[in-house]
């Protein structure tokens, strides 16, 4: 498997454009056969909950829910920052969207040492 491409995202419904752009890039990478991971922090951790991304759409961009599904269908992953998730009441006991999981800082740091972080702001 290729080195992971990491796409950080800290935005959700409060900024649909910034929430969508990392998923466009990650889904494109995953469909192209790359190991793509969206790392969700702050408000973006809510995107790991079923139905949340389905309500986010920026004019002129693909619906975020479609991108989340496309990423997962292509083998991509969505990592939810454990501290950010806990702050928002999201726990490992809850159902998450396919491809999503809650991870700690050590997992993210390890991935950074193995891959490339792509900033799209």
Helices and strands as residue ranges (DSSP letters): E 5-9, G 13-15, H 16-31, E 36-40, G 42-48, G 53-55, H 64-73, E 77-81, H 82-87, E 100-103, H 105-114, E 116-118
